């Protein structure tokens, strides 16, 4: 499977008023905590 999309940073608030954020990693050489990519998917290609 191949995903097409954008790396994004998210922030928002929950119904109880608390806020949250997720930051996307922007480098391939990081590791550990905070090294995940958050992707807004715009397309999916199934590979054989």
MINU-853086 format. One record per residue: residue number from 0; residue in one letter; z, x, y of N, C-alpha, C, O, CB in turn. Coordinates in steps of 0.05 Angstrom, whole numbers, plus 5000, padded with zeros to 4 digits. Glycine has a CB too. Layout:
# residues N
<site NUM, a, <Z, X, Y>, <Z, X, Y>, <Z, X, Y>, <Z, X, Y>, <Z, X, Y>>,
...
This chain:
# residues 48
<site 0, x, <5000, 5017, 4977>, <5000, 5000, 5000>, <5000, 5018, 5025>, <5014, 5038, 5025>, <5024, 4981, 5000>>,
<site 1, x, <4985, 5010, 5045>, <4984, 5025, 5070>, <4992, 5005, 5092>, <4981, 4983, 5094>, <4955, 5037, 5075>>,
<site 2, x, <5011, 5013, 5109>, <5019, 4996, 5131>, <5007, 5006, 5157>, <5005, 5030, 5162>, <5050, 4996, 5133>>,
<site 3, x, <5000, 4988, 5174>, <4989, 4994, 5201>, <5008, 4981, 5221>, <5016, 4958, 5218>, <4959, 4985, 5205>>,
<site 4, x, <5015, 4996, 5242>, <5033, 4984, 5262>, <5043, 5004, 5282>, <5029, 5024, 5288>, <5057, 4972, 5248>>,
<site 5, x, <5066, 4999, 5293>, <5076, 5015, 5315>, <5105, 5022, 5309>, <5120, 5006, 5298>, <5074, 5000, 5342>>,
<site 6, x, <5113, 5046, 5317>, <5141, 5054, 5317>, <5154, 5040, 5341>, <5144, 5040, 5363>, <5145, 5085, 5318>>,
<site 7, x, <5177, 5027, 5336>, <5190, 5012, 5358>, <5220, 5018, 5359>, <5232, 5028, 5340>, <5186, 4982, 5354>>,
<site 8, x, <5231, 5013, 5382>, <5260, 5013, 5386>, <5268, 4984, 5391>, <5254, 4970, 5406>, <5269, 5032, 5410>>,
<site 9, x, <5289, 4975, 5379>, <5298, 4947, 5382>, <5325, 4945, 5395>, <5342, 4962, 5390>, <5298, 4933, 5355>>,
<site 10, x, <5329, 4925, 5411>, <5356, 4919, 5421>, <5357, 4889, 5425>, <5337, 4876, 5430>, <5362, 4934, 5448>>,
<site 11, x, <5381, 4878, 5423>, <5384, 4850, 5426>, <5413, 4842, 5426>, <5431, 4859, 5426>, <5369, 4835, 5404>>,
<site 12, x, <5418, 4816, 5425>, <5445, 4806, 5423>, <5447, 4785, 5402>, <5429, 4770, 5396>, <5454, 4794, 5451>>,
<site 13, x, <5471, 4784, 5390>, <5477, 4764, 5369>, <5488, 4739, 5382>, <5495, 4739, 5405>, <5497, 4776, 5348>>,
<site 14, x, <5488, 4717, 5367>, <5499, 4692, 5378>, <5527, 4694, 5389>, <5535, 4679, 5407>, <5498, 4670, 5356>>,
<site 15, x, <5543, 4713, 5378>, <5571, 4716, 5387>, <5572, 4733, 5413>, <5594, 4738, 5423>, <5588, 4728, 5366>>,
<site 16, x, <5549, 4743, 5423>, <5549, 4758, 5447>, <5549, 4788, 5444>, <5545, 4803, 5463>, <5571, 4750, 5464>>,
<site 17, x, <5554, 4798, 5419>, <5554, 4827, 5415>, <5525, 4837, 5415>, <5506, 4822, 5408>, <5568, 4834, 5388>>,
<site 18, x, <5521, 4861, 5424>, <5494, 4873, 5425>, <5490, 4892, 5403>, <5509, 4902, 5390>, <5490, 4886, 5452>>,
<site 19, x, <5465, 4898, 5397>, <5457, 4917, 5377>, <5432, 4932, 5385>, <5417, 4923, 5402>, <5453, 4903, 5349>>,
<site 20, x, <5427, 4955, 5373>, <5402, 4969, 5377>, <5395, 4985, 5352>, <5413, 4994, 5337>, <5405, 4988, 5402>>,
<site 21, x, <5370, 4988, 5348>, <5359, 5006, 5327>, <5338, 5023, 5340>, <5319, 5013, 5352>, <5346, 4989, 5303>>,
<site 22, x, <5342, 5049, 5338>, <5322, 5068, 5350>, <5306, 5080, 5327>, <5317, 5088, 5307>, <5336, 5090, 5366>>,
<site 23, x, <5280, 5080, 5331>, <5262, 5092, 5312>, <5260, 5122, 5315>, <5260, 5132, 5338>, <5234, 5079, 5314>>,
<site 24, x, <5259, 5136, 5293>, <5254, 5165, 5294>, <5226, 5170, 5304>, <5207, 5154, 5298>, <5258, 5178, 5265>>,
<site 25, x, <5223, 5191, 5319>, <5196, 5197, 5330>, <5186, 5224, 5321>, <5166, 5234, 5331>, <5197, 5195, 5360>>,
<site 26, x, <5199, 5236, 5301>, <5190, 5262, 5291>, <5192, 5261, 5261>, <5209, 5248, 5249>, <5207, 5285, 5303>>,
<site 27, x, <5175, 5276, 5248>, <5174, 5278, 5218>, <5193, 5298, 5207>, <5198, 5299, 5183>, <5146, 5283, 5209>>,
<site 28, x, <5205, 5315, 5224>, <5222, 5337, 5215>, <5252, 5331, 5215>, <5267, 5349, 5208>, <5216, 5362, 5231>>,
<site 29, x, <5260, 5307, 5224>, <5288, 5301, 5224>, <5298, 5292, 5197>, <5282, 5285, 5180>, <5294, 5280, 5246>>,
<site 30, x, <5324, 5292, 5193>, <5336, 5283, 5168>, <5364, 5272, 5174>, <5375, 5277, 5195>, <5336, 5306, 5147>>,
<site 31, x, <5375, 5259, 5154>, <5402, 5249, 5157>, <5404, 5223, 5173>, <5384, 5208, 5175>, <5420, 5269, 5169>>,
<site 32, x, <5427, 5218, 5184>, <5431, 5194, 5200>, <5412, 5193, 5223>, <5406, 5213, 5235>, <5460, 5192, 5210>>,
<site 33, x, <5402, 5169, 5229>, <5384, 5164, 5252>, <5357, 5177, 5248>, <5343, 5182, 5267>, <5396, 5176, 5277>>,
<site 34, x, <5348, 5181, 5223>, <5322, 5192, 5218>, <5302, 5172, 5206>, <5282, 5180, 5195>, <5324, 5216, 5200>>,
<site 35, x, <5308, 5146, 5209>, <5291, 5125, 5197>, <5271, 5116, 5218>, <5275, 5117, 5242>, <5308, 5102, 5187>>,
<site 36, x, <5248, 5107, 5208>, <5228, 5095, 5225>, <5230, 5065, 5224>, <5233, 5053, 5203>, <5200, 5104, 5217>>,
<site 37, x, <5229, 5052, 5247>, <5229, 5023, 5250>, <5200, 5016, 5257>, <5190, 5025, 5278>, <5250, 5012, 5271>>,
<site 38, x, <5187, 5000, 5240>, <5158, 4995, 5244>, <5153, 4965, 5249>, <5162, 4948, 5234>, <5142, 5004, 5219>>,
<site 39, x, <5138, 4959, 5270>, <5128, 4933, 5275>, <5101, 4932, 5261>, <5081, 4944, 5270>, <5125, 4926, 5306>>,
<site 40, x, <5099, 4918, 5238>, <5076, 4918, 5221>, <5055, 4899, 5232>, <5060, 4875, 5236>, <5083, 4912, 5192>>,
<site 41, x, <5030, 4909, 5236>, <5008, 4892, 5245>, <4987, 4888, 5224>, <4969, 4872, 5227>, <4995, 4904, 5270>>,
<site 42, x, <4989, 4903, 5202>, <4970, 4900, 5180>, <4979, 4914, 5155>, <4994, 4933, 5155>, <4943, 4912, 5188>>,
<site 43, x, <4970, 4903, 5132>, <4976, 4914, 5106>, <4950, 4917, 5090>, <4934, 4898, 5089>, <4997, 4895, 5090>>,
<site 44, x, <4946, 4940, 5079>, <4923, 4945, 5062>, <4932, 4952, 5034>, <4947, 4971, 5030>, <4905, 4969, 5074>>,
<site 45, x, <4924, 4936, 5015>, <4931, 4941, 4987>, <4911, 4961, 4975>, <4887, 4957, 4977>, <4930, 4915, 4970>>,
<site 46, x, <4921, 4982, 4964>, <4905, 5004, 4952>, <4903, 5000, 4922>, <4923, 4992, 4910>, <4917, 5031, 4959>>,
<site 47, x, <4880, 5006, 4911>, <4876, 5004, 4882>, <4885, 5029, 4868>, <4883, 5031, 4844>, <4847, 4998, 4875>>,
